[in-house]
Amino acid sequence: MTETTFLFFPKVIQDFARQLLIASGVPETKACLVAESLVDASLRGVDSHGIQLMTFYLEKLARGEIDAAAEGYVVSESGGCLLYDGCNGLGQVVSDTCCRHAVRLAKKHGIGMVVARESNHFGAAAFWAQRISSEGCIGLVMCNASPSVPPWQGREARVGTNPICMSVPGKGGKGWLLDMATTTVAAGKIFKASLNRQPEIPAGWALDSNGVPTTDTQAALKGLLMPLGGYKGSGLAMMVEILCGVLSGGAMSTEVGGVRILGRPMRTSQMFMAIDVTRFIPIEQFQERLDWLVKNVKSAAPARGYNEVLVAGEPEWRTEEIRRYQGVPVSGGVWERLMDAAKRLQVAIPEPLSPQSGLE
């Protein structure tokens, strides 16, 4: 069955998300930040971390499982290191503060590392790493997540998708951007397939509840995500857990809740690192060298079936250029849930540009 997709200008869908959040008790400035982060992900084609997350955020806000007004506080600061407690506040609000602290510390000490505990889902890690790189620093962002992945050789969930992101400042604001889960795909892609009523997912994405690879969407929802590269992905996920959960003194492994898990707070831990490029070489020289590296890599002859070599960040930036012009797509399943929420919260529902069948 072909799923209908609706198109919206970025400003329209972002304003709609903002109004839904405000109607759910989120202060306006915080609502603007959350809406911006989600639409930014949708613009870049990272729909698993885009506007579809609104449906889950609104559920947790309605149940009082996120403190919409919380600001968090600095627990300790020593040299270039800072520990932050998010007090169960919105993940985007915690992350915005932590990024600013990381850049401040990097400008003072060369490297700034901020670890946060008791936070919530912060959207796509790339949004925050790019905040750091926009200040002339290399940005590294990591986050632990609810257990949905078995350790290598196991069949019970013990770690999350635990994303790793690195954003490097380049010419024109676009340098090099790697944003990856330590699983083959993010959990949101399987939830997106479910919301879009797709019966199957690609092979290699997930395991069923017995730890057997599956392409059945519903079996995957009840099962586990596939670690990236087997034992390598399992090791990377542990590394993220150590730098986030263990180091922060916050929730770890099976103690972490999920954005889609109702009944308890998420208690997510996050890590934000900023490296001041100018402590090593002038920023202009760094960007010239980065530009040379990217061009050198891209100069490799493309393999059969490909027209060109792409580097990390390029597919998303190209998608963003298209979607800013054509509109942000919202799948029918997600749109139905957002409309239901709007009716409940008495928020005006915007008209889409046009429905597109099978756009995505």
Secondary structure, DSSP 8 states (H G I E B T S, - for coil): ---EEEEE-HHHHHHHHHHHHHHTT--HHHHHHHHHHHHHHHHTT-GGGTGGGHHHHHHHHHTT-SBTT---EEEEEETTEEEEE-TTB-HHHHHHHHHHHHHHHHHHHSEEEEEEEEE---S-HHHHHHHHHTTTEEEEEEE---S-B--TT--S--B----EEEEE--GGG--EEEEE-SBSS-HHHHHHHHHTT-SB--TTSEE-TTS-EE-BHHHHHHSEE-BTTTHHHHHHHHHHHIIIIIHHTS--GGG---TT-TTS---EEEEEEEEEGGGTS-HHHHHHHHHHHHHHHHTS---TT-SS---TTHHHHHHHHHHHHH-EEEEHHHHHHHHHHHHHHT------S-EEET--
